[in-house]
Amino acid sequence: MNDSRKSFHKELKELENEMLKMGSIVGESIQNSIEALIKKDLKLAEQIIKEDDIIDDYEVLLEEKCTRLIALQQPVAIDLRKIIVISKLATDLERIGDNASNIAYRVKEIAADQHIIEMSQLSEMSSLVVKQLKDSLKSFVDMDIELAKNVVENDLKVNKYDKEFKAELIKKMSKNCKQIAQGTSLMFISRFLERIGDHSTNICERTIYMKTGKRL
């Protein structure tokens, strides 16, 4: 392998590592958003909202590096597809970060009120979507198609959690109109978690397509 190719693969690996760093920050934001909800921690909620700028900056950084690699190295075949997919992954990660920030905004709205429903289901849902995110990124780095397919299949569990939690909230709100404001915010939080699962699924579907040339 000549020096030019060595340099290219080194830059490609650095790009991949930056994407993983972004994923780690995003995963922490998801966990912290639900922790802020459970503990009614306004300071933590505000921190999540501020740190969303860091995630946005990572997206810009990754897109610039992807563009630079394509322009200067003129990659072909699998290398070109990988760079393009990383650029798309950065967008998915940025949107996941937006959802974590949206949860934090909702936490600020309802933190002063007593919880109208047990938060354990949202906590379990949060743990599941964080695992989905980690597994989706691992499947991409390792080109592990079976792991990617498992993430896609497990998204059904996230959807089930979302539907069950919303149904329980609707019952409570129908019996007590004073609970509608908080209930609506909690429904949005559940929806944001469900959307995070969808973005992790997007990552896996791109990985499968990149490896096999086939869409699920």
CYANA upper distance limits for C-alpha pairs under 8 A (distance plus 0.5 A):
  1 MET  CA      5 ARG  CA      6.71
  1 MET  CA      6 LYS  CA      7.09
  2 ASN  CA      6 LYS  CA      6.84
  3 ASP  CA      7 SER  CA      6.57
  4 SER  CA      8 PHE  CA      6.71
  5 ARG  CA      9 HIS  CA      6.68
  6 LYS  CA     10 LYS  CA      6.61
  7 SER  CA     11 GLU  CA      6.75
  8 PHE  CA     12 LEU  CA      6.64
  8 PHE  CA     69 LEU  CA      8.25
  8 PHE  CA     73 GLN  CA      7.32
  9 HIS  CA     13 LYS  CA      6.59
 10 LYS  CA     14 GLU  CA      6.77
 11 GLU  CA     15 LEU  CA      6.63
 11 GLU  CA     69 LEU  CA      8.31
 12 LEU  CA     16 GLU  CA      6.78
 12 LEU  CA     69 LEU  CA      8.37
 12 LEU  CA     83 ILE  CA      8.24
 13 LYS  CA     17 ASN  CA      6.72
 14 GLU  CA     18 GLU  CA      6.69
 15 LEU  CA     19 MET  CA      6.82
 15 LEU  CA     62 LEU  CA      7.45
 15 LEU  CA     65 LYS  CA      7.54
 15 LEU  CA     66 CYS  CA      8.21
 16 GLU  CA     20 LEU  CA      6.89
 16 GLU  CA     86 ILE  CA      7.96
 16 GLU  CA    141 VAL  CA      8.14
 17 ASN  CA     21 LYS  CA      6.75
 18 GLU  CA     22 MET  CA      6.78
 18 GLU  CA     58 TYR  CA      8.50
 18 GLU  CA     62 LEU  CA      7.83
 19 MET  CA     23 GLY  CA      6.75
 19 MET  CA     62 LEU  CA      7.59
 19 MET  CA     86 ILE  CA      7.83
 19 MET  CA     90 ALA  CA      7.36
 20 LEU  CA     24 SER  CA      6.67
 20 LEU  CA    137 LEU  CA      7.69
 21 LYS  CA     25 ILE  CA      6.91
 22 MET  CA     26 VAL  CA      6.73
 22 MET  CA     55 ILE  CA      7.08
 22 MET  CA     58 TYR  CA      6.83
 22 MET  CA     93 LEU  CA      7.89
 23 GLY  CA     27 GLY  CA      6.58
 23 GLY  CA     93 LEU  CA      6.98
 23 GLY  CA    133 LEU  CA      8.20
 23 GLY  CA    134 LYS  CA      8.07
 23 GLY  CA    137 LEU  CA      8.09
 24 SER  CA     28 GLU  CA      6.77
 24 SER  CA    134 LYS  CA      8.49
 25 ILE  CA     29 SER  CA      6.78
 25 ILE  CA     55 ILE  CA      7.86
 26 VAL  CA     30 ILE  CA      6.96
 26 VAL  CA     55 ILE  CA      7.62
 26 VAL  CA     93 LEU  CA      7.33
 26 VAL  CA     94 GLU  CA      8.43
 26 VAL  CA     96 ILE  CA      7.42
 26 VAL  CA     97 GLY  CA      5.95
 26 VAL  CA    100 ALA  CA      8.42
 27 GLY  CA     31 GLN  CA      6.98
 27 GLY  CA    130 VAL  CA      6.24
 27 GLY  CA    133 LEU  CA      7.61
 27 GLY  CA    134 LYS  CA      8.14
 28 GLU  CA     32 ASN  CA      6.54
 29 SER  CA     33 SER  CA      6.51
 29 SER  CA     48 ILE  CA      6.60
 29 SER  CA     97 GLY  CA      7.44
 29 SER  CA    100 ALA  CA      6.45
 29 SER  CA    101 SER  CA      8.22
 30 ILE  CA     34 ILE  CA      7.19
 30 ILE  CA     97 GLY  CA      8.08
 30 ILE  CA    100 ALA  CA      5.61
 30 ILE  CA    126 SER  CA      7.58
 30 ILE  CA    130 VAL  CA      7.52
 31 GLN  CA     35 GLU  CA      6.75
 31 GLN  CA    126 SER  CA      7.22
 31 GLN  CA    127 SER  CA      7.91
 31 GLN  CA    130 VAL  CA      7.88
 32 ASN  CA     36 ALA  CA      6.47
 32 ASN  CA     44 LEU  CA      7.65
 32 ASN  CA     45 ALA  CA      8.25
 32 ASN  CA     48 ILE  CA      7.81
 33 SER  CA     37 LEU  CA      6.86
 33 SER  CA     44 LEU  CA      8.15
 33 SER  CA     45 ALA  CA      6.84
 33 SER  CA     48 ILE  CA      7.41
 33 SER  CA    100 ALA  CA      6.55
 33 SER  CA    101 SER  CA      7.93
 33 SER  CA    103 ILE  CA      6.61
 33 SER  CA    104 ALA  CA      5.97
 33 SER  CA    107 VAL  CA      8.46
 34 ILE  CA     38 ILE  CA      6.69
 34 ILE  CA    103 ILE  CA      8.19
 34 ILE  CA    122 LEU  CA      8.08
 34 ILE  CA    123 SER  CA      7.10
 34 ILE  CA    126 SER  CA      7.53
 35 GLU  CA     39 LYS  CA      6.48
 35 GLU  CA     40 LYS  CA      8.46
 35 GLU  CA     41 ASP  CA      8.19
 36 ALA  CA     40 LYS  CA      5.81
 36 ALA  CA     41 ASP  CA      5.05
 36 ALA  CA     42 LEU  CA      7.26
 36 ALA  CA     44 LEU  CA      6.30
 36 ALA  CA     45 ALA  CA      6.22
 36 ALA  CA    104 ALA  CA      7.82
 36 ALA  CA    107 VAL  CA      7.47
 37 LEU  CA     41 ASP  CA      7.26
 37 LEU  CA    104 ALA  CA      8.14
 37 LEU  CA    107 VAL  CA      5.91
 37 LEU  CA    111 ALA  CA      7.64
 38 ILE  CA    119 MET  CA      7.14
 40 LYS  CA    107 VAL  CA      7.62
 40 LYS  CA    111 ALA  CA      5.43
 40 LYS  CA    112 ALA  CA      8.02
 41 ASP  CA     45 ALA  CA      6.84
 41 ASP  CA    111 ALA  CA      7.92
 42 LEU  CA     46 GLU  CA      6.63
 42 LEU  CA    107 VAL  CA      7.91
 42 LEU  CA    108 LYS  CA      6.57
 42 LEU  CA    111 ALA  CA      7.65
 43 LYS  CA     47 GLN  CA      6.76
 44 LEU  CA     48 ILE  CA      6.81
 45 ALA  CA     49 ILE  CA      6.97
 45 ALA  CA    104 ALA  CA      5.23
 45 ALA  CA    105 TYR  CA      7.60
 45 ALA  CA    107 VAL  CA      7.31
 45 ALA  CA    108 LYS  CA      7.37
 46 GLU  CA     50 LYS  CA      6.81
 46 GLU  CA    104 ALA  CA      7.56
 46 GLU  CA    105 TYR  CA      8.50
 47 GLN  CA     51 GLU  CA      6.57
 48 ILE  CA     52 ASP  CA      6.86
 48 ILE  CA    100 ALA  CA      8.01
 48 ILE  CA    101 SER  CA      6.47
 48 ILE  CA    104 ALA  CA      7.09
 49 ILE  CA     53 ASP  CA      8.39
 49 ILE  CA    101 SER  CA      5.52
 49 ILE  CA    102 ASN  CA      8.47
 49 ILE  CA    104 ALA  CA      7.06
 49 ILE  CA    105 TYR  CA      7.94
 50 LYS  CA     54 ILE  CA      8.46
 51 GLU  CA     55 ILE  CA      7.37
 52 ASP  CA     56 ASP  CA      6.79
 52 ASP  CA     97 GLY  CA      6.75
 52 ASP  CA     98 ASP  CA      7.38
 52 ASP  CA    101 SER  CA      7.04
 53 ASP  CA     57 ASP  CA      6.66
 54 ILE  CA     58 TYR  CA      6.81
 55 ILE  CA     59 GLU  CA      6.95
 55 ILE  CA     94 GLU  CA      6.59
 55 ILE  CA     97 GLY  CA      7.13
 56 ASP  CA     60 VAL  CA      7.07
 56 ASP  CA     94 GLU  CA      6.57
 57 ASP  CA     61 LEU  CA      6.65
 58 TYR  CA     62 LEU  CA      6.57
 58 TYR  CA     90 ALA  CA      8.31
 59 GLU  CA     63 GLU  CA      6.68
 59 GLU  CA     90 ALA  CA      5.77
 59 GLU  CA     91 THR  CA      7.03
 59 GLU  CA     93 LEU  CA      8.40
 59 GLU  CA     94 GLU  CA      6.86
 60 VAL  CA     64 GLU  CA      6.63
 61 LEU  CA     65 LYS  CA      6.72
 62 LEU  CA     66 CYS  CA      6.56
 62 LEU  CA     86 ILE  CA      8.37
 62 LEU  CA     87 SER  CA      7.06
 62 LEU  CA     90 ALA  CA      7.27
 63 GLU  CA     67 THR  CA      6.66
 63 GLU  CA     87 SER  CA      6.04
 63 GLU  CA     90 ALA  CA      8.03
 64 GLU  CA     68 ARG  CA      6.60
 65 LYS  CA     69 LEU  CA      6.59
 66 CYS  CA     70 ILE  CA      6.79
 66 CYS  CA     83 ILE  CA      6.37
 66 CYS  CA     84 ILE  CA      7.69
 66 CYS  CA     86 ILE  CA      8.21
 66 CYS  CA     87 SER  CA      6.94
 67 THR  CA     71 ALA  CA      6.58
 68 ARG  CA     72 LEU  CA      6.44
 68 ARG  CA     73 GLN  CA      8.49
 69 LEU  CA     73 GLN  CA      5.93
 69 LEU  CA     74 GLN  CA      7.64
 69 LEU  CA     75 PRO  CA      8.25
 70 ILE  CA     74 GLN  CA      5.43
 70 ILE  CA     75 PRO  CA      6.57
 70 ILE  CA     80 LEU  CA      7.75
 70 ILE  CA     83 ILE  CA      8.26
 74 GLN  CA     80 LEU  CA      8.46
 75 PRO  CA     79 ASP  CA      6.34
 75 PRO  CA     80 LEU  CA      5.57
 76 VAL  CA     80 LEU  CA      5.43
 76 VAL  CA     81 ARG  CA      8.27
 77 ALA  CA     81 ARG  CA      6.91
 78 ILE  CA     82 LYS  CA      6.58
 78 ILE  CA    210 MET  CA      8.33
 79 ASP  CA     83 ILE  CA      6.88
 80 LEU  CA     84 ILE  CA      6.82
 81 ARG  CA     85 VAL  CA      6.58
 81 ARG  CA    210 MET  CA      7.34
 82 LYS  CA     86 ILE  CA      6.67
 82 LYS  CA    210 MET  CA      7.92
 83 ILE  CA     87 SER  CA      6.86
 84 ILE  CA     88 LYS  CA      6.99
 85 VAL  CA     89 LEU  CA      6.54
 85 VAL  CA    206 ARG  CA      7.40
 85 VAL  CA    207 THR  CA      8.40
 85 VAL  CA    210 MET  CA      8.44
 86 ILE  CA     90 ALA  CA      6.66
 87 SER  CA     91 THR  CA      7.27
 88 LYS  CA     92 ASP  CA      7.01
 89 LEU  CA     93 LEU  CA      6.64
 89 LEU  CA    203 ILE  CA      6.67
 90 ALA  CA     94 GLU  CA      6.61
 91 THR  CA     95 ARG  CA      6.78
 92 ASP  CA     96 ILE  CA      6.72
 92 ASP  CA    199 HIS  CA      6.19
 92 ASP  CA    200 SER  CA      8.14
 92 ASP  CA    202 ASN  CA      8.15
 92 ASP  CA    203 ILE  CA      7.87
 93 LEU  CA     97 GLY  CA      6.70
 93 LEU  CA    199 HIS  CA      8.14
 94 GLU  CA     98 ASP  CA      6.80
 95 ARG  CA     99 ASN  CA      6.84
 95 ARG  CA    199 HIS  CA      8.34
 96 ILE  CA    100 ALA  CA      6.91
 96 ILE  CA    195 ARG  CA      8.23
 96 ILE  CA    196 ILE  CA      5.85
 96 ILE  CA    199 HIS  CA      7.39
 97 GLY  CA    101 SER  CA      6.71
 98 ASP  CA    102 ASN  CA      6.57
 99 ASN  CA    103 ILE  CA      6.77
 99 ASN  CA    192 PHE  CA      5.89
 99 ASN  CA    193 LEU  CA      7.83
 99 ASN  CA    195 ARG  CA      8.09
 99 ASN  CA    196 ILE  CA      7.42
100 ALA  CA    104 ALA  CA      6.96
100 ALA  CA    192 PHE  CA      7.90
100 ALA  CA    193 LEU  CA      8.48
101 SER  CA    105 TYR  CA      6.88
102 ASN  CA    106 ARG  CA      6.92
102 ASN  CA    189 ILE  CA      8.28
102 ASN  CA    192 PHE  CA      7.97
103 ILE  CA    107 VAL  CA      6.72
103 ILE  CA    188 PHE  CA      8.34
103 ILE  CA    189 ILE  CA      5.90
103 ILE  CA    192 PHE  CA      7.43
104 ALA  CA    108 LYS  CA      6.92
105 TYR  CA    109 GLU  CA      7.16
106 ARG  CA    110 ILE  CA      7.09
106 ARG  CA    185 SER  CA      6.41
106 ARG  CA    186 LEU  CA      8.29
106 ARG  CA    188 PHE  CA      8.48
106 ARG  CA    189 ILE  CA      7.68
107 VAL  CA    111 ALA  CA      6.06
109 GLU  CA    185 SER  CA      8.41
110 ILE  CA    182 GLN  CA      6.57
110 ILE  CA    185 SER  CA      8.05
113 ASP  CA    182 GLN  CA      8.47
115 HIS  CA    119 MET  CA      8.47
116 ILE  CA    179 GLN  CA      7.54
116 ILE  CA    182 GLN  CA      8.14
116 ILE  CA    183 GLY  CA      8.08
117 ILE  CA    169 LEU  CA      8.09
119 MET  CA    123 SER  CA      6.77
120 SER  CA    124 GLU  CA      6.67
121 GLN  CA    125 MET  CA      6.62
121 GLN  CA    161 TYR  CA      7.78
121 GLN  CA    165 PHE  CA      7.74
122 LEU  CA    126 SER  CA      6.49
122 LEU  CA    165 PHE  CA      8.43
122 LEU  CA    190 SER  CA      7.38
123 SER  CA    127 SER  CA      6.80
124 GLU  CA    128 LEU  CA      6.75
125 MET  CA    129 VAL  CA      6.81
125 MET  CA    158 VAL  CA      6.80
125 MET  CA    161 TYR  CA      7.05
125 MET  CA    193 LEU  CA      7.76
126 SER  CA    130 VAL  CA      6.69
126 SER  CA    193 LEU  CA      7.10
127 SER  CA    131 LYS  CA      6.74
128 LEU  CA    132 GLN  CA      6.66
128 LEU  CA    158 VAL  CA      7.75
129 VAL  CA    133 LEU  CA      6.65
129 VAL  CA    158 VAL  CA      7.77
129 VAL  CA    193 LEU  CA      7.48
129 VAL  CA    194 GLU  CA      8.38
129 VAL  CA    196 ILE  CA      7.14
129 VAL  CA    197 GLY  CA      5.86
129 VAL  CA    200 SER  CA      8.48
130 VAL  CA    134 LYS  CA      6.81
131 LYS  CA    135 ASP  CA      6.50
132 GLN  CA    136 SER  CA      6.41
132 GLN  CA    151 VAL  CA      6.25
132 GLN  CA    154 ASN  CA      8.38
132 GLN  CA    155 ASP  CA      8.47
132 GLN  CA    197 GLY  CA      7.23
132 GLN  CA    200 SER  CA      6.68
132 GLN  CA    201 THR  CA      8.46
133 LEU  CA    137 LEU  CA      6.87
133 LEU  CA    197 GLY  CA      7.94
133 LEU  CA    200 SER  CA      5.72
134 LYS  CA    138 LYS  CA      6.69
135 ASP  CA    139 SER  CA      6.44
135 ASP  CA    147 LEU  CA      7.45
135 ASP  CA    148 ALA  CA      7.83
135 ASP  CA    151 VAL  CA      7.42
136 SER  CA    140 PHE  CA      6.90
136 SER  CA    147 LEU  CA      8.07
136 SER  CA    148 ALA  CA      6.48
136 SER  CA    151 VAL  CA      7.11
136 SER  CA    200 SER  CA      6.36
136 SER  CA    201 THR  CA      7.77
136 SER  CA    203 ILE  CA      6.61
136 SER  CA    204 CYS  CA      5.96
137 LEU  CA    141 VAL  CA      6.79
137 LEU  CA    203 ILE  CA      7.83
137 LEU  CA    204 CYS  CA      8.41
138 LYS  CA    142 ASP  CA      6.45
138 LYS  CA    143 MET  CA      8.38
138 LYS  CA    144 ASP  CA      8.14
139 SER  CA    143 MET  CA      5.78
139 SER  CA    144 ASP  CA      5.04
139 SER  CA    145 ILE  CA      7.07
139 SER  CA    147 LEU  CA      6.24
139 SER  CA    148 ALA  CA      5.93
139 SER  CA    204 CYS  CA      7.56
139 SER  CA    207 THR  CA      7.75
140 PHE  CA    144 ASP  CA      7.18
140 PHE  CA    148 ALA  CA      8.28
140 PHE  CA    203 ILE  CA      8.17
140 PHE  CA    204 CYS  CA      7.57
140 PHE  CA    207 THR  CA      5.93
143 MET  CA    207 THR  CA      7.34
143 MET  CA    211 LYS  CA      7.39
144 ASP  CA    148 ALA  CA      6.85
145 ILE  CA    149 LYS  CA      6.67
145 ILE  CA    207 THR  CA      7.86
145 ILE  CA    208 ILE  CA      6.37
145 ILE  CA    211 LYS  CA      8.17
146 GLU  CA    150 ASN  CA      6.74
147 LEU  CA    151 VAL  CA      6.88
148 ALA  CA    152 VAL  CA      6.97
148 ALA  CA    204 CYS  CA      5.35
148 ALA  CA    205 GLU  CA      7.82
148 ALA  CA    207 THR  CA      7.76
148 ALA  CA    208 ILE  CA      7.51
149 LYS  CA    153 GLU  CA      6.72
149 LYS  CA    204 CYS  CA      7.61
149 LYS  CA    208 ILE  CA      8.49
150 ASN  CA    154 ASN  CA      6.51
151 VAL  CA    155 ASP  CA      6.85
151 VAL  CA    200 SER  CA      8.18
151 VAL  CA    201 THR  CA      7.01
151 VAL  CA    204 CYS  CA      7.65
152 VAL  CA    156 LEU  CA      8.24
152 VAL  CA    201 THR  CA      5.70
152 VAL  CA    204 CYS  CA      7.43
152 VAL  CA    205 GLU  CA      8.26
154 ASN  CA    158 VAL  CA      7.55
155 ASP  CA    159 ASN  CA      6.86
155 ASP  CA    197 GLY  CA      6.61
155 ASP  CA    198 ASP  CA      7.68
155 ASP  CA    201 THR  CA      7.68
156 LEU  CA    160 LYS  CA      6.68
157 LYS  CA    161 TYR  CA      6.74
158 VAL  CA    162 ASP  CA      6.74
158 VAL  CA    194 GLU  CA      6.59
158 VAL  CA    197 GLY  CA      7.35
159 ASN  CA    163 LYS  CA      6.77
159 ASN  CA    194 GLU  CA      6.75
160 LYS  CA    164 GLU  CA      6.63
161 TYR  CA    165 PHE  CA      6.50
162 ASP  CA    166 LYS  CA      6.67
162 ASP  CA    190 SER  CA      6.21
162 ASP  CA    191 ARG  CA      7.18
162 ASP  CA    194 GLU  CA      7.00
163 LYS  CA    167 ALA  CA      6.60
164 GLU  CA    168 GLU  CA      6.79
165 PHE  CA    169 LEU  CA      6.81
165 PHE  CA    187 MET  CA      8.26
165 PHE  CA    190 SER  CA      7.99
166 LYS  CA    170 ILE  CA      6.65
166 LYS  CA    187 MET  CA      6.30
166 LYS  CA    190 SER  CA      8.11
167 ALA  CA    171 LYS  CA      6.95
168 GLU  CA    172 LYS  CA      7.02
169 LEU  CA    173 MET  CA      6.63
169 LEU  CA    183 GLY  CA      6.44
169 LEU  CA    187 MET  CA      7.96
170 ILE  CA    174 SER  CA      6.51
170 ILE  CA    183 GLY  CA      8.15
171 LYS  CA    175 LYS  CA      7.04
172 LYS  CA    176 ASN  CA      6.82
172 LYS  CA    179 GLN  CA      7.75
173 MET  CA    177 CYS  CA      6.08
173 MET  CA    178 LYS  CA      8.04
173 MET  CA    179 GLN  CA      5.91
173 MET  CA    180 ILE  CA      5.67
173 MET  CA    183 GLY  CA      7.15
176 ASN  CA    180 ILE  CA      7.96
179 GLN  CA    183 GLY  CA      6.30
180 ILE  CA    184 THR  CA      6.38
181 ALA  CA    185 SER  CA      7.05
182 GLN  CA    186 LEU  CA      6.69
183 GLY  CA    187 MET  CA      6.68
184 THR  CA    188 PHE  CA      6.86
185 SER  CA    189 ILE  CA      6.82
186 LEU  CA    190 SER  CA      6.72
187 MET  CA    191 ARG  CA      6.67
188 PHE  CA    192 PHE  CA      6.62
189 ILE  CA    193 LEU  CA      6.90
190 SER  CA    194 GLU  CA      6.78
191 ARG  CA    195 ARG  CA      6.69
192 PHE  CA    196 ILE  CA      6.81
193 LEU  CA    197 GLY  CA      7.00
194 GLU  CA    198 ASP  CA      6.98
195 ARG  CA    199 HIS  CA      6.88
196 ILE  CA    200 SER  CA      6.93
197 GLY  CA    201 THR  CA      6.76
198 ASP  CA    202 ASN  CA      6.79
199 HIS  CA    203 ILE  CA      6.94
200 SER  CA    204 CYS  CA      6.98
201 THR  CA    205 GLU  CA      6.63
202 ASN  CA    206 ARG  CA      6.72
203 ILE  CA    207 THR  CA      6.78
204 CYS  CA    208 ILE  CA      6.67
205 GLU  CA    209 TYR  CA      6.66
205 GLU  CA    215 ARG  CA      7.33
205 GLU  CA    216 LEU  CA      7.18
206 ARG  CA    210 MET  CA      6.47
207 THR  CA    211 LYS  CA      6.67
208 ILE  CA    212 THR  CA      6.36
208 ILE  CA    213 GLY  CA      7.83
208 ILE  CA    214 LYS  CA      7.46
208 ILE  CA    215 ARG  CA      7.51
208 ILE  CA    216 LEU  CA      8.33
209 TYR  CA    213 GLY  CA      5.04
209 TYR  CA    214 LYS  CA      5.40
209 TYR  CA    215 ARG  CA      5.87
209 TYR  CA    216 LEU  CA      8.45
210 MET  CA    214 LYS  CA      8.45
